[in-house]
Amino acid sequence: MGDPHLLSSAHPTAAASSSARKHPGPIDERLAASDPSPSFAKRPRVAAEPPASGGCVPYVEADVRALVSMAGGMYPLARAEALRGLTAVLEKVDPSSRVSAGITECCYKCAVELMRDDDNGVRLAVVRLVDACARNFSAKLDFDANGYGDLMDMIFLQLSSMARDMCTQVRMEAFAALGKMRRVSECVLLQSLYKKVIKTDSMGVSIINGQKLPPKLKIPCAAGIFSHGIEDEFYQVRRTACKSLGALAKFSTQYTEKALDLLMDMMNDDMEAVRLQTLEALFHMATYGYLSVQEKHMHMFLGLLVDANALIRDAARKIFGLINMPKLQIFKSAVDGLITSLEKYPEEQDIYGILFSIGKNHGSFSANIAKHLAKEITMASDGELILDKSRVKALLIVSISAPFSDDKHKKLDIPSIIFSRAIPLLEKVSCALGGEVNQDSLLSYLCHKGGMPFWENRSVSAEFGESESCNVETVEIDAHIENTAKETKCLDEVLVMQSMKSILEIVEGAWTMRMSCNVCEVRTILRTCKEELRLLAENSSGSVGAFLRFLSEYLDAILFIVEIWQLIQLDNPYTFGLTSLDILLEKLDMSVRRMEYCYVGLNRVLEVQVLELSLIAHLCRLSKIAVCSKLVLGKLLWVINRLEDLCADGSCELSDFSREIKKACDTNPTGDNLIGSINNLFQLFRLKPRTDFGMLKMINVVLRVCDNDSENPLQYICELPVGVSFKISLWNVSSHHRLWLCMTIGESMQHTFLDFSCFGGNDEVKSGSMVVPLYATPKACSFVLRVCVVMECPSAGISTHHGDGGPSDYVVQLSDELDVYFVSAVQW
């Protein structure tokens, strides 16, 4: 339970009297009211002085006397309860008052006497009382003048002795109290980490003034106490020891360096709770700026970034955002580790904020990364280095953080290409800055530093606190920028013209190389371009956002065409049933229909591009069936006629691809010669995506079900109708559109027409609520209804769906599919 010599040394009278609790006479003498000193000499009685003010409860001295007397009783439960009462008294007493010093000293003496008590509960209460005494002692304003620094060292040693107690709860409480110490000598702290006694000059100085104690009785009580704590058989003790290790880091840098080695060993602990507490301790150390990672620790830290536990990964990332990395190689290892984590867990987008933080904290290292990345971007050929890759985005985030660092004494030359490539990551950079910077100002800064012509006359503010070496020159505001609305529109145009243009150039290059290289490579390029467009669309709205989503659909169609043509070239006429080719053809048709019907304000150029994709889709279907279907041929002729109408005024002209199809149809109205020339026609098709989108708008629907989820299902009676309440919001839907609510149970489907008279609003935004009856409820205890909103698409005037009370033609889905949960009201 502890060193008997040390536990008795703080109270000389306790050593002389083997049973102090039988003699309550000296209690009054322990309540000294004047300046106490660690020598604990006898003082005048408190009763001789008037009651002290300063927050003390009246007659608190009498309460303390009674509790001290009870603590000397023969019953363990009574002694423990008395100690808990003394702890409660100390929590109410104002530490700065005169009388509190005597009360605290008396409570401390009482606790020391009972440290060797046989009862576990008493020793547990003793540790808590000593903790409360330590808080009051350390709160004294004249701390050093009265020798309380040595007293705090003594308390630390006594708690260390209690941390070796046989009772698990006592050990836990002792370690917790050690972590709450507010003052302690560095030599004592360091000794708590080493099992071997440290021999220093300070060993000969008495810990408590006036006490002549053998030197070897002072420090050994704390020798290696934390080493023992983190090796304890109970994980609760190990967890508490780890917490206290981190809490004491604020006292000594040397202690922190040694404690880091112990904490890193704890990352191999079998218990998740211990590992999480260890990370919290490291985070505490990093917060005080004492945590500097060395190369020997990097392997363990990098392993934590890809740990299977999400809480471990999150805690490790937060530490990386604060720690100091003294070497460039360590910095690069940290960045690579975070990128690996991002690639393995792409849903953890907060990694970008951590990358920005460590880059900002190490400006010169970030500038080094930026220079190498700029060379890589310049040397990369089309499709090899694009923004959808996690690695590229991560390195851009690190590079762009350099101008925001505090390295004012260094000149950080960041290549302009870094700023221009970082524009699509505007939202991520803004989030990493914690919302301190207006996005428009940040975008203005990136455009200016990226050398974009539009921003040459734009005033760029340094409100986001970049370092002096990176301040942007202030230029006069252009007279053309009159208000915020025009400014925002111009920002959108800059994003579109700079980012989408490069993406579409890559798409054109990928299409031209489809015949000369591996199709898998072409598919990879198209998919990454589509993902890059999706990232841009997340940060855009209005016409710009609509056009970005239109281009995503366009790339989907191109990707389907490439995959379909690859399957057609396999030429397997003996395949029966639904094949992957049939699925791809249906997906292509759906993608073309979405471009044709889900966007309002398509100009002629865009409509021509969509119709040519429709021609490709019909040719692919003809090639698949290898005969000329009248239905497909009719649709093909309708598309040709529509193209001729669009090009009649001369604003557009038929492409060679469309002209050859028209010639083949005119030569043979039955279309028999089309089958043999499909391959040649396919070679004539050219991608010419444009960025002239005009006032494009996207039709969109948001569908919500009221008061329903898996834990709150709707009730119904089997085979009887039930009403379902929906809230529906419509964007850019006009009166000529035909929208349906599609409800599906298994293979059963019900359509309900949406009457716009029930909706309020205008052509831009409509919203309303409606209760829709579901007629065919199944005979089951429960079921899930799938619901979505679809739009009818009249295709070439040829109806394909008849007589089911629903849409008369093809449909496209406008809303996300919802699940509505039902449970039977009658259990049978």
C-alpha positions in Angstrom: 0.0 0.0 0.0 2.9 2.3 0.3 6.2 3.1 2.0 5.5 3.3 5.7 8.3 5.7 6.4 7.1 8.2 3.8 3.5 8.0 4.9 4.3 8.7 8.4 7.0 11.3 7.8 4.5 14.1 7.0 3.2 13.9 10.6 5.7 13.4 13.4 3.1 13.0 16.1 1.5 10.1 14.2 4.7 8.2 14.5 4.8 8.7 18.3 1.2 7.7 18.8 0.2 4.3 17.3 -3.5 5.1 17.6 -4.0 8.8 16.9 -7.7 8.5 16.4 -8.1 7.6 20.2 -6.8 11.0 21.2 -8.9 13.8 19.8 -7.1 16.4 22.0 -4.7 17.8 19.3 -7.6 18.4 16.8 -8.0 22.0 17.8 -4.3 22.6 17.3 -4.6 21.4 13.7 -7.0 24.1 12.8 -4.6 27.0 12.7 -6.1 30.2 11.4 -3.0 32.2 10.5 -0.5 31.5 7.8 0.2 27.8 7.7 3.6 26.4 6.9 4.5 22.9 5.8 6.2 22.4 9.2 2.8 21.8 10.8 3.9 23.5 14.0 1.3 24.0 16.7 -0.9 27.1 16.2 -3.2 29.1 18.4 -6.8 27.8 18.5 -9.2 29.0 15.8 -11.8 29.6 18.5 -9.7 32.4 19.8 -10.1 34.4 16.6 -13.2 36.0 15.1 -14.9 34.1 12.2 -13.2 34.7 8.9 -15.0 35.9 5.9 -14.3 35.0 2.3 -16.8 32.3 1.5 -16.4 29.9 4.5 -19.6 28.4 5.8 -20.4 29.5 9.4 -19.1 27.1 12.1 -17.3 25.1 9.4 -14.5 24.6 11.9 -16.8 22.7 14.2 -17.9 20.5 11.3 -14.3 19.7 10.5 -13.5 18.8 14.1 -16.5 16.5 14.2 -15.6 14.8 11.0 -11.9 14.4 12.0 -13.1 12.8 15.2 -15.4 10.4 13.3 -12.5 9.6 11.0 -10.7 8.2 14.0 -13.5 5.8 14.8 -13.3 2.0 14.8 -15.8 1.3 12.1 -14.5 1.4 8.5 -17.7 2.7 6.9 -17.8 5.6 9.4 -14.2 6.5 8.7 -14.8 6.4 5.0 -17.9 8.5 5.3 -16.1 11.1 7.5 -13.3 11.4 4.9 -15.9 12.0 2.2 -17.5 14.7 4.4 -14.1 16.4 4.8 -13.7 16.3 1.0 -17.1 18.0 0.6 -16.2 20.7 3.1 -13.0 21.5 1.2 -15.0 21.9 -2.0 -17.1 24.5 -0.3 -14.3 26.5 1.3 -12.8 29.4 -0.5 -9.1 28.5 -0.9 -8.1 32.2 -0.7 -9.6 32.7 2.7 -7.5 32.8 5.9 -9.3 30.0 7.7 -9.2 27.6 4.7 -5.5 27.1 5.0 -5.9 25.7 8.5 -8.8 23.5 7.5 -7.0 22.2 4.5 -3.9 21.4 6.5 -6.0 19.6 9.1 -7.8 17.5 6.5 -4.5 16.7 4.9 -3.0 15.4 8.2 -6.1 13.3 8.8 -5.8 11.8 5.3 -2.1 11.0 5.9 -2.8 9.1 9.1 -5.3 6.8 7.3 -3.3 6.1 4.2 -2.4 2.7 5.6 -5.9 1.8 6.7 -6.9 -1.9 6.1 -10.2 -1.0 4.5 -10.3 -0.4 0.7 -13.1 2.1 1.0 -11.2 4.2 3.5 -8.0 4.3 1.4 -10.1 5.3 -1.6 -11.6 8.2 0.3 -8.1 9.2 1.5 -6.9 9.5 -2.1 -9.9 11.7 -2.9 -9.3 13.9 0.2 -5.6 14.3 -0.6 -6.6 15.4 -4.1 -8.9 18.0 -2.7 -6.2 19.2 -0.3 -3.7 19.5 -3.2 -6.1 21.7 -5.2 -6.5 24.1 -2.2 -2.8 24.2 -1.5 -1.9 25.0 -5.1 -4.6 27.8 -5.2 -2.7 29.8 -2.6 -1.4 33.1 -3.9 1.7 33.0 -1.7 2.5 29.5 -2.9 6.2 29.7 -3.3 6.8 32.0 -0.3 5.4 29.4 2.2 7.1 26.4 0.8 4.1 24.8 -0.7 6.1 23.8 -3.8 7.9 21.2 -1.6 4.6 20.1 -0.1 3.1 19.5 -3.6 6.1 17.2 -4.3 5.4 15.3 -1.2 1.7 14.9 -2.1 2.8 13.7 -5.6 5.0 11.1 -3.9 2.3 10.0 -1.5 -0.2 9.6 -4.4 2.4 7.6 -6.3 2.7 5.3 -3.3 -1.1 4.9 -3.3 -0.9 4.1 -7.0 0.7 0.8 -6.1 -2.2 -0.2 -3.8 -3.7 -3.7 -4.0 -7.2 -2.3 -4.7 -7.9 -1.5 -8.3 -10.2 1.4 -7.5 -7.6 3.0 -5.3 -5.0 2.7 -8.0 -7.4 4.3 -10.5 -8.2 7.2 -8.2 -4.5 7.7 -7.3 -3.5 8.0 -11.0 -6.5 10.3 -11.6 -5.3 12.5 -8.8 -1.8 12.6 -10.1 -3.1 13.9 -13.4 -4.9 16.8 -11.6 -1.7 18.0 -9.9 -1.2 21.7 -10.6 2.4 22.1 -9.4 5.2 19.5 -9.2 9.0 19.6 -9.6 10.5 18.4 -12.9 12.8 15.9 -11.1 9.9 14.2 -9.5 8.0 14.1 -12.8 10.9 12.5 -14.6 11.4 10.0 -11.8 7.8 8.8 -12.3 8.7 7.7 -15.8 11.9 5.7 -14.9 11.9 2.6 -12.8 15.5 3.2 -11.9 16.2 5.9 -9.3 17.6 9.1 -10.9 20.6 10.5 -8.9 20.8 14.3 -9.1 22.0 17.1 -6.9 18.5 17.8 -5.8 18.3 14.5 -4.0 20.0 15.9 -1.0 17.5 18.8 -0.5 14.6 18.1 1.8 11.2 18.0 0.2 9.5 19.6 3.2 11.3 22.4 5.0 12.3 21.4 8.5 12.0 17.7 7.8 15.2 15.6 7.9 14.4 12.7 5.7 16.9 10.2 4.2 17.4 11.1 0.6 16.5 7.7 -0.7 13.0 8.0 0.8 12.0 10.9 -1.4 12.1 10.0 -5.0 11.9 6.2 -5.0 8.2 6.3 -4.1 7.5 7.8 -7.6 10.1 5.6 -9.4 8.5 4.3 -12.6 5.0 4.7 -11.3 3.6 5.5 -14.8 5.6 2.6 -16.2 3.8 0.3 -13.7 0.5 2.0 -14.4 0.4 1.4 -18.1 1.4 -2.2 -17.5 -1.4 -2.8 -15.0 -3.5 -5.9 -15.5 -6.8 -4.0 -15.5 -7.5 -1.8 -18.5 -9.3 0.8 -16.4 -6.0 1.5 -14.6 -4.0 1.6 -17.8 -6.5 4.0 -19.3 -6.4 6.4 -16.3 -2.6 6.2 -16.2 -2.5 7.3 -19.9 -4.8 10.2 -19.2 -2.6 11.5 -16.4 0.5 11.1 -18.5 -0.8 13.5 -21.0 -2.3 15.9 -18.4 1.1 16.4 -16.8 2.8 17.3 -20.1 2.3 21.0 -19.5 4.9 21.1 -16.7 8.0 20.0 -18.6 9.2 19.6 -22.2 11.7 17.0 -21.1 9.0 15.0 -19.4 6.9 15.1 -22.6 9.6 13.7 -24.7 10.1 10.7 -22.4 6.3 10.2 -21.8 5.8 10.0 -25.6 7.8 6.8 -25.7 5.5 5.2 -23.1 2.4 6.4 -24.8 3.4 5.1 -28.2 3.9 1.6 -26.6 0.3 1.9 -25.4 -1.0 2.1 -29.0 -0.4 -1.7 -29.2 -2.8 -2.3 -26.2 -5.5 -4.9 -26.8 -8.3 -2.7 -25.4 -9.8 0.0 -27.7 -10.6 2.2 -24.7 -7.0 2.3 -23.7 -5.9 3.2 -27.3 -8.4 6.0 -27.5 -7.4 7.4 -24.2 -3.8 7.3 -25.3 -4.6 9.3 -28.4 -6.5 11.8 -26.2 -3.4 12.1 -24.0 -1.3 12.7 -27.1 -3.7 15.3 -28.4 -3.5 17.0 -24.9 0.3 17.1 -25.2 0.1 18.5 -28.8 -2.3 21.2 -27.6 0.3 22.6 -25.3 2.9 22.5 -28.1 5.1 20.0 -26.4 4.6 17.1 -28.9 7.3 16.9 -31.5 7.2 13.7 -33.5 10.5 11.9 -34.3 11.2 9.4 -37.1 11.0 6.4 -34.7 7.4 7.3 -33.9 6.2 7.8 -37.5 5.6 4.1 -38.2 3.1 3.8 -35.4 1.4 7.1 -36.2 1.0 6.2 -39.9 -0.5 2.8 -38.9 -3.2 4.6 -36.9 -4.3 6.5 -40.0 -5.5 3.3 -41.6 -6.7 1.6 -38.5 -9.9 -0.5 -38.8 -11.6 1.6 -36.1 -13.0 4.9 -37.3 -12.6 6.6 -33.9 -8.9 5.7 -33.8 -8.4 7.1 -37.3 -10.2 10.3 -36.4 -8.3 10.9 -33.2 -5.0 10.2 -35.0 -5.8 12.8 -37.7 -6.6 15.4 -35.1 -3.1 14.9 -33.6 -1.5 15.2 -37.0 -3.1 18.6 -37.3 -1.3 19.9 -34.2 2.1 18.2 -34.0 5.4 19.8 -34.9 7.4 17.9 -37.6 11.1 19.0 -37.5 12.1 17.4 -40.8 10.9 17.5 -44.4 11.0 13.7 -44.6 8.7 13.3 -41.6 6.3 15.9 -43.1 6.2 14.0 -46.4 5.6 10.7 -44.6 2.7 12.3 -42.8 1.1 13.7 -46.0 1.6 10.3 -47.7 -0.1 8.6 -44.8 -3.1 10.9 -44.9 -3.4 10.3 -48.6 -3.3 6.6 -48.1 -6.0 6.9 -45.5 -8.1 9.0 -47.9 -7.8 6.5 -50.7 -8.8 3.7 -48.4 -11.6 5.6 -46.7 -12.8 8.2 -49.3 -15.9 9.0 -47.2 -13.7 10.7 -44.6 -13.5 14.1 -46.2 -12.3 15.8 -43.1 -8.8 14.6 -44.1 -8.6 17.5 -46.5 -8.9 19.9 -43.5 -6.1 18.1 -41.6 -3.9 18.3 -44.7 -4.5 22.0 -44.9 -3.8 22.4 -41.2 -0.4 20.6 -41.3 0.6 22.4 -44.4 -0.2 25.8 -42.8 1.8 24.8 -39.7 4.8 23.9 -41.9 4.9 26.6 -44.6 8.3 26.0 -46.0 7.7 22.2 -46.3 4.3 22.9 -48.1 6.1 25.2 -50.5 8.5 22.4 -51.3 5.5 20.1 -52.1 3.9 22.8 -54.2 7.0 23.2 -56.4 7.3 19.4 -57.1 3.6 19.2 -57.8 3.7 22.1 -60.3 6.5 20.2 -62.2 4.4 17.1 -62.1 1.3 18.9 -63.5 3.3 20.6 -66.2 5.0 17.3 -67.4 1.8 15.2 -67.2 0.0 14.4 -70.4 -3.8 14.5 -70.9 -5.7 12.2 -68.6 -2.8 11.3 -66.3 -3.1 14.0 -63.7 -6.7 15.1 -63.2 -8.5 16.5 -60.2 -10.6 13.5 -59.3 -7.6 11.6 -57.9 -7.4 11.8 -54.2 -3.6 12.2 -54.3 -3.8 15.2 -56.6 -6.5 16.9 -54.6 -4.6 16.3 -51.3 -1.3 17.6 -52.6 -3.1 20.7 -54.0 -4.7 21.3 -50.6 -1.3 21.1 -48.9 0.3 23.3 -51.5 -2.3 26.0 -51.3 -2.0 26.2 -47.5 1.6 27.5 -47.8 0.6 31.2 -48.4 -1.5 31.1 -45.2 1.4 29.9 -43.0 3.1 31.9 -40.3 6.6 31.6 -42.0 6.8 35.4 -42.5 10.6 35.4 -42.4 10.8 33.1 -45.4 10.0 33.8 -49.0 7.5 31.1 -50.3 7.3 31.1 -54.1 4.2 29.1 -55.0 3.8 28.4 -58.8 0.7 30.1 -60.3 -0.5 26.7 -61.8 -1.1 25.5 -58.2 -3.6 28.4 -57.6 -5.5 27.8 -60.9 -5.7 24.1 -60.3 -7.0 24.7 -56.7 -10.1 26.7 -57.9 -12.3 23.6 -58.1 -11.4 22.8 -54.5 -12.6 26.2 -53.3 -15.2 24.8 -50.9 -12.7 22.4 -49.3 -10.1 25.2 -48.8 -12.8 27.5 -47.4 -13.9 24.8 -44.9 -10.3 24.2 -43.9 -10.0 27.9 -43.1 -12.9 27.5 -40.7 -15.3 29.9 -42.5 -13.0 32.9 -41.7 -12.7 33.9 -45.3 -15.5 34.9 -47.7 -15.6 32.4 -50.6 -15.8 35.2 -53.1 -12.7 36.8 -51.7 -10.9 33.5 -51.6 -11.8 32.7 -55.2 -10.7 36.2 -56.2 -7.4 35.6 -54.6 -6.9 32.2 -56.3 -7.8 33.6 -59.7 -5.5 36.5 -59.3 -2.6 34.4 -58.2 -3.4 31.8 -60.9 -3.0 34.5 -63.6 -6.5 34.4 -64.9 -7.2 37.5 -67.1 -10.6 38.3 -65.8 -9.2 39.0 -62.4 -6.5 41.4 -63.5 -8.8 44.3 -62.5 -10.3 42.7 -59.4 -9.4 44.0 -55.9 -8.0 41.2 -53.9 -8.1 41.6 -50.2 -5.7 40.0 -47.7 -8.5 39.6 -45.1 -7.7 35.9 -44.7 -4.4 36.7 -43.1 -1.8 35.5 -45.5 1.8 36.2 -44.6 3.5 39.4 -45.6 5.7 37.7 -48.1 2.6 36.5 -50.0 0.5 39.7 -49.8 -1.3 40.4 -53.1 -1.0 43.8 -54.7 -4.1 45.9 -54.3 -5.4 47.0 -57.7 -8.3 49.2 -58.6 -11.8 47.8 -58.9 -13.0 47.5 -62.5 -15.9 49.8 -63.3 -17.7 46.9 -65.0 -18.3 45.1 -61.6 -21.3 47.1 -60.3 -22.9 44.8 -57.8 -22.7 41.4 -56.1 -25.1 39.6 -58.4 -23.0 40.5 -61.5 -19.9 39.5 -59.6 -21.2 36.1 -58.7 -22.3 35.5 -62.3 -18.8 36.3 -63.5 -17.3 34.0 -60.9 -19.5 31.1 -62.2 -18.3 31.9 -65.8 -14.7 31.8 -64.7 -15.2 28.4 -63.1 -16.9 27.1 -66.2 -14.6 28.4 -68.8 -11.4 27.5 -67.0 -12.3 24.1 -65.6 -14.9 22.7 -68.0 -12.9 23.6 -71.0 -9.9 21.5 -70.0 -12.2 18.6 -69.0 -14.0 18.6 -72.4 -10.6 18.7 -74.2 -9.6 15.5 -72.4 -13.0 13.9 -73.3 -12.5 14.7 -77.0 -9.0 13.3 -76.9 -10.2 10.1 -75.2 -12.9 9.6 -77.9 -10.4 10.0 -80.8 -8.1 7.3 -79.2 -10.9 4.8 -78.6 -9.9 2.7 -81.7 -6.1 3.0 -81.2 -5.7 2.0 -77.6 -7.2 -0.1 -74.9 -10.9 0.6 -74.3 -10.4 0.2 -70.6 -8.1 3.1 -70.6 -10.7 5.3 -72.4 -13.3 4.3 -69.9 -11.0 5.2 -67.0 -10.4 8.7 -68.5 -14.1 9.3 -69.1 -15.1 8.2 -65.6 -12.5 10.4 -63.9 -13.6 13.4 -66.1 -17.2 12.7 -65.0 -16.2 12.7 -61.3 -14.3 15.9 -61.8 -17.5 17.5 -63.2 -19.4 16.2 -60.3 -17.0 17.9 -57.9 -17.5 21.2 -59.8 -21.3 20.8 -59.8 -21.3 20.5 -56.0 -20.0 24.1 -55.7 -22.2 25.6 -58.4 -25.8 26.6 -58.8 -28.1 28.2 -61.3 -27.4 27.8 -65.0 -23.8 26.8 -64.3 -24.8 24.0 -62.0 -27.5 22.8 -64.5 -24.9 22.7 -67.3 -22.4 20.8 -65.2 -25.0 18.2 -64.5 -26.0 18.1 -68.2 -22.3 17.5 -69.1 -22.3 14.6 -66.6 -25.2 13.0 -68.4 -23.4 13.6 -71.7 -20.3 11.8 -70.4 -22.5 9.0 -69.1 -23.9 8.5 -72.6 -20.4 8.6 -74.2 -19.2 6.0 -71.7 -22.2 3.7 -72.5 -21.5 4.1 -76.2 -17.9 3.0 -75.8 -18.9 0.0 -73.7 -21.7 -1.0 -76.1 -19.5 -0.8 -79.2 -16.9 -3.0 -77.5 -19.6 -5.7 -76.9 -21.0 -5.4 -80.4 -17.5 -6.0 -81.8 -17.4 -9.4 -80.0 -20.2 -10.4 -82.4 -21.9 -13.3 -80.4 -25.2 -14.0 -82.2 -26.0 -17.0 -80.0 -26.6 -15.1 -76.8 -30.2 -15.4 -75.6 -32.1 -13.6 -72.8 -31.3 -10.3 -71.1 -27.6 -9.6 -71.6 -25.2 -6.9 -70.4 -25.6 -5.3 -73.9 -29.4 -5.0 -73.4 -28.8 -3.3 -70.1 -26.3 -0.9 -71.5 -28.6 0.0 -74.4 -31.4 0.7 -71.9 -29.1 2.9 -69.8 -28.0 4.8 -72.9 -31.6 5.4 -73.9 -32.4 6.7 -70.4 -29.3 9.0 -70.4 -30.3 10.5 -73.7 -33.9 11.0 -72.5 -32.7 12.7 -69.4 -30.7 15.2 -71.5 -33.6 15.8 -73.8 -36.5 16.2 -71.3 -35.0 17.1 -67.9 -33.4 20.4 -69.0 -35.3 23.6 -69.8 -33.8 26.1 -72.2 -31.6 23.9 -74.3 -30.2 26.0 -77.2 -29.9 24.6 -80.7 -26.3 23.6 -80.4 -26.9 21.5 -77.3 -30.1 20.0 -78.8 -28.2 18.9 -81.9 -25.6 17.2 -79.7 -28.4 15.3 -77.9 -30.1 14.3 -81.1 -26.9 12.9 -82.5 -26.4 10.8 -79.4 -29.9 9.6 -80.0 -28.9 8.6 -83.5 -26.0 6.6 -82.1 -28.3 4.9 -79.6 -30.7 3.8 -82.4 -27.8 2.6 -84.6 -26.4 0.5 -81.7 -29.8 -1.1 -81.2 -30.1 -1.9 -84.9 -26.6 -3.4 -84.8 -27.6 -5.6 -81.8 -30.7 -7.1 -83.4 -29.0 -7.3 -86.9 -32.4 -6.6 -88.6 -34.1 -3.3 -89.5 -36.9 -2.9 -87.0 -39.7 -0.6 -88.2 -40.1 0.8 -84.6 -36.4 1.8 -84.4 -36.3 3.0 -88.0 -39.3 5.2 -87.3 -37.6 6.8 -84.4 -34.4 7.2 -86.5 -36.3 9.1 -89.2 -38.0 11.3 -86.7 -34.6 12.3 -85.2 -33.3 13.1 -88.8 -36.3 15.3 -89.5 -35.9 17.1 -86.2 -32.2 17.7 -87.0 -33.1 19.1 -90.4 -35.6 21.5 -88.9 -33.0 22.8 -86.4 -30.4 23.4 -89.2 -32.9 24.9 -91.7 -32.1 28.5 -90.8 -28.4 28.0 -91.2 -27.4 28.6 -87.5 -26.3 25.0 -87.4 -25.4 22.5 -90.1 -25.7 18.7 -90.3 -22.6 16.8 -89.4 -21.1 14.2 -91.8 -22.5 11.6 -89.5 -26.1 12.8 -89.7 -25.9 13.5 -93.4 -24.7 10.0 -94.2 -27.6 8.5 -92.2 -30.1 10.7 -94.0 -28.6 9.7 -97.3 -28.9 6.0 -96.4 -32.5 6.4 -95.4 -33.4 8.4 -98.6 -31.7 5.7 -100.8 -33.5 2.8 -99.2 -36.7 3.7 -97.2 -36.8 0.2 -95.7 -33.3 0.8 -94.1 -31.8 -2.5 -95.2 -28.5 -0.9 -96.2 -28.1 0.7 -92.8 -27.2 -2.6 -91.2 -24.1 -3.1 -93.3 -22.9 0.4 -93.0 -23.3 0.9 -89.2 -19.5 0.5 -88.6 -18.6 3.1 -91.1 -21.3 5.5 -89.8 -19.9 5.0 -86.3 -16.5 6.1 -87.4 -17.9 9.4 -88.7 -19.3 10.4 -85.3 -17.3 13.2 -83.8 -17.6 14.7 -80.3 -17.9 18.5 -80.3 -19.0 19.4 -76.8 -19.7 23.1 -76.4 -19.7 25.4 -73.4 -22.4 27.8 -74.6 -25.2 26.9 -72.3 -27.3 30.1 -72.2 -30.1 30.1 -69.6 -30.2 26.4 -68.9 -32.3 25.1 -66.1 -32.7 21.6 -64.6 -36.0 20.0 -63.7 -35.8 18.7 -60.2 -38.1 17.2 -57.7 -37.7 16.6 -53.9 -40.1 14.1 -52.5 -40.6 13.6 -48.7 -42.9 11.3 -46.8 -44.5 12.7 -43.6 -43.9 11.0 -40.2 -42.5 7.7 -41.4 -39.4 5.7 -41.0 -38.4 2.1 -40.1 -39.0 2.8 -36.4 -42.3 4.7 -37.0 -44.2 2.7 -39.7 -47.7 3.5 -41.0 -50.5 1.1 -40.0 -52.8 -0.5 -42.6 -55.4 -3.2 -42.9 -54.5 -5.9 -45.4 -56.1 -5.7 -48.9 -57.7 -2.4 -48.0 -56.6 1.1 -49.4 -54.4 3.2 -47.2 -53.5 6.9 -47.5 -49.9 8.1 -47.6 -49.1 11.8 -47.0 -46.3 13.3 -49.2 -44.6 16.7 -49.4 -43.4 17.5 -52.9 -41.2 20.4 -54.2 -40.9 21.0 -57.9 -38.2 23.1 -59.7 -38.6 24.4 -63.3 -41.7 22.3 -63.9 -44.3 24.0 -66.2 -47.9 23.1 -67.0 -47.1 21.1 -70.1 -45.0 18.6 -68.2 -46.7 15.3 -67.1 -45.5 14.1 -63.8 -46.5 10.9 -62.0 -46.0 9.4 -58.5 -44.8 5.9 -59.0 -45.4 3.5 -56.1 -44.0 0.0 -56.2 -44.5 -3.1 -54.0 -42.5 -6.0 -55.4 -43.6 -6.4 -59.0 -46.8 -4.5 -58.5 -46.8 -0.8 -59.6 -49.3 2.0 -59.2 -49.1 5.4 -60.9 -50.9 8.6 -59.6 -50.9 11.7 -61.8 -49.7 14.9 -60.1 -52.3 17.7 -60.6 -50.4 21.0 -60.5 -53.5 22.9 -59.3 -52.8 21.4 -55.9 -49.3 23.1 -55.8 -48.5 26.7 -54.9 -45.8 28.8 -56.4 -44.6 29.6 -59.9 -42.9 27.9 -62.9 -39.6 28.1 -61.1 -40.6 26.6 -57.7 -43.8 24.8 -56.8 -44.5 23.0 -53.6 -47.5 21.2 -52.0 -48.7 18.4 -49.9 -51.0 15.6 -51.0 -52.4 12.3 -49.6 -52.2 9.5 -52.1 -54.2 6.3 -51.7 -52.4 3.0 -52.1 -55.1 0.6 -53.3 -53.4 -2.8 -53.4 -52.0 -3.4 -50.0 -50.6 -6.9 -49.6 -51.7 -9.6 -47.2 -48.6 -9.4 -45.0 -47.5 -8.4 -41.5 -45.5 -5.6 -43.0 -44.1 -4.3 -46.2 -41.9 -1.5 -47.7 -43.4 0.7 -50.4 -40.9 2.3 -52.9 -41.9 5.7 -54.2 -40.5 8.2 -56.7 -41.6 10.9 -59.1 -41.3 10.2 -62.8 -41.9 12.4 -65.9 -43.5 11.2 -69.1 -41.4 11.6 -72.2 -43.3 11.5 -75.5 -40.8 9.9 -77.9 -41.2 10.6 -81.6 -45.0 10.5 -81.3 -44.9 6.7 -80.9 -46.6 5.5 -77.8 -45.0 2.4 -76.2 -47.0 1.9 -73.0 -50.8 1.4 -73.1 -53.8 0.8 -71.0 -52.4 0.5 -67.5 -53.7 3.8 -66.2 -50.3 5.3 -65.9 -47.9 7.1 -68.3 -48.5 6.4 -72.0 -44.8 6.5 -73.0 -41.3 6.3 -71.6 -40.5 8.0 -68.3 -37.5 9.4 -66.6 -37.1 9.5 -62.8 -36.8 12.9 -61.3 -36.6 12.3 -57.6 -34.7 10.0 -55.3 -36.5 6.8 -54.5 -38.0 6.7 -51.0 -38.9 3.8 -48.8 -42.2 4.0 -46.9 -42.7 1.5 -44.1 -46.0 -0.2 -43.2 -47.1 -2.6 -40.5 -50.4 -4.4 -40.3 -52.8 -3.0 -37.7 -54.3 -6.4 -37.3 -52.0 -9.3 -36.4 -53.2 -12.5 -37.8 
